Amino acid sequence: MNVLEAIKTRKSVRQYLDKPVEDHHLETILEAARLAPSASNRQEWRFVVVRDRAQRRALMRAAQNQRFVGQAPIVIAACAQTDNHVMSCGQLSYPIDVSIAIDHLTLAATGLGLGTCWIGAFDEAAVKSLLRIPPEVRVVELVTLGYPTDPAPVPKRRLSMEEIVKYETWS
């Protein structure tokens, strides 16, 4: 599957088969994240891969009891070991850079027939406690990973190009 096809077919998966993710697929997916670009090549992203069922269920509770978090064979805590670098545009680099790495991860997973879901609804302190993440490290997102019960792509409702793209100036 090429990158554009992965982009077109990627969807948020909230129901997973009870089937483990092969180690070689996980390694490929994490390698895709590792290769992501970052501001000033800071590479602040760090990942905690959780396969243990009890840990995943605890993460489910920390993620507002979203059942699919406990159901997915893998939950990845996407973190930032950061010095809170602010880019010259005024934006913190770590949330952007970790997001780029997650996007690489999710597209690689899609290309391998796996499903993912970004999770921003969670208690960071609870996740840090469960996974023994140091206080200075930020948990940016959780990502579920596994084989979807329904692998069929879902049509995406998106704004038209005319609504989102401006050329040369805004108006």
N, C-alpha and C positions, 0 to 999 in steps of 0.2 A: 504494500500500500504506500503510495507517495504521500508527501506531507499535506498537500491540499485535500486529498481524500480523507486523511486522518482528521483534519480540521472540520471537514464537512460532516463526518460521521460521529465524531466525539460527542458524547452526551453525559449528563450527570446520572450516574447509576446508583440506585437506592435499593436494589434487590440483587443479591449475589448467590451463585451456586455454592454449595458446600463442597468446594473443590480447591485444593491448595494451589497456589501460584508456584510454578517451577522456579528453582533458584536461578537458572540461567536467564529466565525472563525478568526476574527481579533485578539481577545484575545489569541487564541491558537498560532497563528503565532508570535505575539509579545512575548509570553512566550518562544517559541523556541529560539528566539533571546536572550532573557534575560538569558537563561541557557547556552549560549555559553561559552567556555573557554576563558580566557584572560591572558596575561602576568602578573605574580605576582598577579593574581586575581584583577587587577585594575578596570575592568568593566567600561571602559571609554565611552562606547557607550551610546548614547542618541538618541531618535527617535521623530520626529515631524510628526504626522499623519495628512494628509490634505485630507479632504473629500469635502470641500466647492468648488463648481464649479468655482467660480470667482478666488479663490486662485490657483486652479489647472491650470486654463488658464494662470494666471500670471506666474506660475512655468514653463509652457510650453514655454513662451517667454524667461524666464531665461535659459531654456534648449535648446537653439538654435532653437526655434520654432518647436520642434519635436511634431507633432500633437497628437501622442498617449499619451503623458504626460498629456495633457489636457483632453483626452478621458477616461483614466483609472479612475475608481471610487475612487481610493485612490492613493495618492502619499506619499511616506514616505521619509523624509529627514533623512538619517542616519548620525549622527553627532558624534563628539568626544569631550567630556569635558576632556581636557588633560593637563598634565604638560610636555608634549613632552618627556616622559620617553624613553630612549634609552636602549634596551636590551644589554646584554653582547656581543651579536653577532654583534652589531653595527647598528641594525635596529630600527627605531622608532616602538614602540609597537602599537600605536593607529590605523594606517591604516590596519595593519594585524588583530588586534582584532575586529575592526568594520567590516572588510570583513568576518571574521569567523561568526560573528553574522548575517550578511546579508545572508550568505550561509545557515545558519540554518533557517532563515526566509523564504528564497525562497524554500527550500526543504519542509518545513512544508506546505507552500502554495500549492505546487505541490501535496502533499499528500491529500489535501482537495479539489482538482479539480480546484484550482485557478492558474492564471498565473502571472508572474512577469517579470520585465526587469530591469537590473542594468543600471543606466545612469551616465556616467562620463563626458558627454558633457554638462556642465552648468557653469554659471557665479556664483561663490560662493558668491561674494559680493551682487549680486542681490537676491539670495536665502535667504541669511542672513537678508537682509533688509525686504523682503516680509514676512518672518516668525518670524521676531523680535528675531533672534538668537544673543546672545551676541557676541561681537567681539572676545573674547578669545576661543570660541567654533569653531571647524572646521566642515565644511560640507564635508563629505568624498564621499558620493554617494547619488543619488536619486534612489528610487525604485518604479516602478509602480506596482499596485496590483489590480486584478479584474478577472472576468470570461472571458477567451479567447473566441473570436468568433470561433476559430478553435482549439478545445482541443486535436486534434490528435498529437501524438508525431512526431517529425521530425528526420529522421536518422542523427546521428551526425558523422561528418567527423573528425576523430581524428588520430593522429600518432599512429603507432603500438607500442606495449609494448617494442619491441626490440629497437625502436628508442628513447624511453624516459627513460627506466630503465637501470641502471648500477648496478652491484652487486660487493660489496667490494671496488672497486676503479672505477674511471671514465674510465680508459682505460683497 
